[in-house]
């Protein structure tokens, strides 16, 4: 039965990816392909703003009647500056080609066939040319510098890095941010000064995202809750807390796995393609549900995945031995008389 299900999985991915791309572009835009590569254009426009001496957080690309603005750290815009110096079409082709190559290397590291590129969160990220898919690849197959670049593109890349105790990569990220500040102090001043407005605009444009953080907005529950008071916010807080508690249970068993799940499940403003980060801990049942690109199905699939990991269900990919939260914390304490060791470091065959 498992073998048959695995053979049907690529067709399942292809069907839902096709529907997802149809939903994203063709319904709203009438078979206009201009929406392809939208996120690359947002990041490139932010880099162009740096080159032109303007505010990168005013850079945007229009889709479905909404101006989608750049909202990442200054490092992300700075890393995209090379693409500002070449024509947009050529830059998009280079970026997509690089992303696909790195993604294929990551799939090979995980022991997954090439058709996992059809996994709907990955396909959505590729269609939009979002850095998310490149980030996943860099976190899996790159060294400390590559992982620092991943975290520079999207700061939440540090979550799995820290969960895996890759402290050299953390140091490299700190150096990258330090260099970013030295090269563009005014950028950081602008970002910190506008942080509240940038975050609020991101929440508005993403409509709260698709992670459990969406539950923190009482508007999600509509008229089912009172117009004001504690009762209006308490259900969302409780539900979000339950999901966070599930991630804690995962961390108690395997902190590394919790690092991969934290962002797609709990990060505010998370988008559907963030679920690509869950691939290193993929389980069979939940992956079928996550592929269904609808709310709340997608979120329920991620919750089920967290449960499967916590319950030690068999993984699809090769996994290193789990490192529980107690062992992870104990690694910070060097016992007297014993040499420091990199406790819990993944073995040579590890996909991480």
C-alpha positions, 0 to 999 in steps of 0.5 A: 500500500505504501509503495502504491501511494508513493507511486501516486504521489507525483501525480498528486503533486502535479495536480495540486501544483497545476490548480495552485498556479491556476488560482494564483495567476490565471483566474485573477489575471486572465491568462496573463503570465506577468505574475511569474517571477513576481517575488524576484522582481520585488527583491530586485526592485529593492536592490535598484532602490539601493543603487538609486539611493531611495527607500527599498521598502517602498519597492513593490511589484503589483499582483492581483490588484495589490502592491506587494512590497519588499519587507525583508532585512537590508541584507536581502536587498543588498544581496540582490544588488548584482541583479540590479546591474543586469537586465531583469529577464536575464537576472530572473533566468539566472536566479531561477536556474541557480535555485533549481540546481541548488534545490535538486542538490538538496533533494538528492541530499534528502534522498528524494527524486527530482519530481519533488520539485512538483511539491506544491509549496516548492512549485509555488516558490519557483513560479514566483521566483521567491528566495525561499526555495534557494534558502532551503537548498542552501541550508541543506547543502551549503557550508557556513557562508551559504547558510549565512546568505540564506539567513541574510535573505530571510532571517528565519533561516537562522531558526533551523541553523540554531536548532542544528547548533551550527554555530559557525554559520551563526557567526558567519551570519553575524559577520554578514549583518555586521558588514551590511551595517557597515556598508549601509548604516542609513539602510538599517536606520531606515529599516529600524525606524520604519519597522512597525509600518513595514510589519503592519503593511506585510500583515495587511498584504499577506492577509495574516499569512497562512501559519497558525499566527493567523489565529491571533487575528480575531477577524479570522473568527468573524462574528462568532466572537464578541466585538471586543474584550478578552473573549475576542482574543482568547480563542486565537491565543489558546489555539496558537498556544496549542500549536506552539505546545506541539512544536515544544513536544517535537523539540523535546524529542528532536530539536532539529526537527522542531527547527524545520517546523517552527517557521511554516507553523508559527512564523507571522505572515508565513506564505504557503511556500514556507512549507518547503522547509518541512521537507527534511522531516517529511512524513507520508500521511501529512505530506499528502495533506500539505500538498492541498493548497487551501486553508485550513487544509494546509495548516492542518497538514503541518499540524499533523506533520508535527504530531507525526514527528512527535509520535516518531512516525517513520520519515520519508527522508533519511534523518540523523539521530534525534537530539532532544531538547535536554541534550541540546541544552546540555551542549552549552555546558562543558563539564569540568575535566572533559573536552568540549564536543560537538554533541549531536552533530549530524553524521556524515550521511545526514541530510542536514 
